[in-house]
Amino acid sequence: MIALVDPTIVTERDEIDYAPRPTNPSKLRVVLVENTKKNSEAVLRQLAADLKSAHGIEMEVLLHKPQRGPFTDAQLRDIRGKADFVISGVGD
């Protein structure tokens, strides 16, 4: 039997606790995640340079993530405590 879901049904909304946003981006640290897509690293490096120039944001780590799926435990250990936020690059 096939079960269909009516997308127009009203459902309860979950409340989301968003992370606090910094009032001043100056001196924040970023980890960049390059996922082996073509030009991903080049785009991320340019973005890092632009963020540093405009806001003083420092690139702490450029992580090369060749696999699909979640971070490995080793990758998480490598970036833990080194950044205030993470940007993942997808290339072209």
C-alpha positions in Angstrom: 0.0 0.0 0.0 1.2 3.5 -0.8 0.8 6.2 1.9 0.5 9.8 0.7 1.2 12.8 2.8 -0.8 15.9 2.3 1.7 18.8 2.3 -1.0 21.3 3.0 -1.8 19.9 6.5 -1.0 22.5 9.2 1.5 21.1 11.7 2.9 22.5 15.0 6.1 24.5 14.6 9.1 23.6 16.6 10.9 26.4 18.4 14.5 26.7 17.4 17.2 28.0 19.7 19.6 29.8 17.3 23.2 30.4 18.2 23.9 33.8 19.5 25.1 36.2 16.8 28.3 38.2 17.5 27.8 42.0 17.6 31.2 42.6 16.1 32.7 40.2 13.5 36.2 41.6 14.1 38.7 38.9 15.1 36.3 35.9 14.6 38.0 32.7 13.5 36.7 30.6 10.6 37.3 27.0 9.6 36.9 26.4 5.8 35.8 23.0 4.6 36.9 22.1 1.1 35.0 19.1 -0.3 37.1 18.3 -3.4 34.7 20.0 -5.8 36.4 21.8 -8.7 37.5 25.3 -7.6 36.2 24.9 -4.1 39.5 25.6 -2.4 40.1 28.7 -4.7 36.7 30.1 -3.8 37.2 29.5 -0.1 40.6 31.1 -0.1 39.3 34.1 -1.8 36.4 34.3 0.6 38.8 34.0 3.5 40.9 36.9 2.1 37.8 39.0 1.6 36.5 38.3 5.2 39.9 39.2 6.6 40.1 42.4 4.6 36.6 43.5 5.4 36.2 42.3 9.0 39.5 41.0 10.4 38.2 37.4 10.4 41.1 34.9 10.5 41.1 31.6 8.7 42.3 29.1 11.3 42.0 25.8 9.3 41.3 24.7 5.7 40.0 21.2 6.1 40.0 18.9 3.1 37.0 16.6 3.3 37.2 14.1 0.5 34.4 11.9 1.7 30.6 12.4 1.5 28.7 12.4 4.7 29.4 13.7 8.2 32.8 14.7 9.6 35.0 11.9 10.9 35.9 12.0 14.6 39.5 12.9 13.6 38.3 15.8 11.5 36.2 17.1 14.4 39.1 16.8 16.8 41.2 18.8 14.2 38.8 21.8 14.2 37.3 21.7 17.7 38.0 24.9 19.6 39.7 26.6 16.6 36.8 28.5 15.1 33.8 30.6 15.8 32.1 29.4 12.6 32.5 27.0 9.6 32.0 27.6 5.9 31.7 24.7 3.6 32.7 25.3 -0.1 31.0 23.5 -2.9 33.0 24.8 -6.0 31.4 25.2 -9.4 
